[in-house]
Amino acid sequence: MAADHGALRSYVREIADYPTEGVNFRDITPLLGDAHAFAQSVDAIVDEFSAIAVDRVVGVESRGFIFGAPVAHRLGAGFVPVRKPGKLPWAVVREEYQLEYGVDKLEVHRDAIHPGERILIVDDVLATGGTAQATARLVETLGGIVAGLAFLVEIDELDGRSRLGNRPVWSLLHYS
């Protein structure tokens, strides 16, 4: 039986009209600041994916780093940062993706993922799915297999999950 993580909701602060009017931002900094809540969040991700083989965990800049690194450690996997352009010091593979308000890019070192490796992608929020989709494409461009995508929070009404195809997606907390 899955654990009930509803108590973690009290650590996610809702900020109305941020960053623009009409948007209700889910602020996870109170959760990060509480040792027990943070540990419970990491444990939940690890528990969900502990039964599958994971070679590397990809953390998406920047809050995906916060969750991805301890998840990688606990799963006995390597950690790979996916960054905004210009942040990585070596040869990169880049993926451009569409936002509601423009275009953005993500990069990963071209030797960070090897063909056939099983990759768990970790980020804080699944909203429209653009960032997650671009990250999955980066992994697959390098020959990796997306073993799963894990999110702390999913905004269900934005239906980002639909952009991820048949890749396994799991979120700890759901909001509508």
Secondary structure, 3 states (H helix, E strand, C coil): CCCCCHHHHHHCEEEECCCCCCCEEEECHHHHHCHHHHHHHHHHHHHHHCCCCCCEEEEECCHHHHHHHHHHHHHCCEEEEEECCCCCCCCEEEEEEEECCEEEEEEEECCCCCCCCEEEEEEEEECCCHHHHHHHHHHHHCCCEEEEEEEEEEEHHHCHHHHHCCCCEEEEEEEC
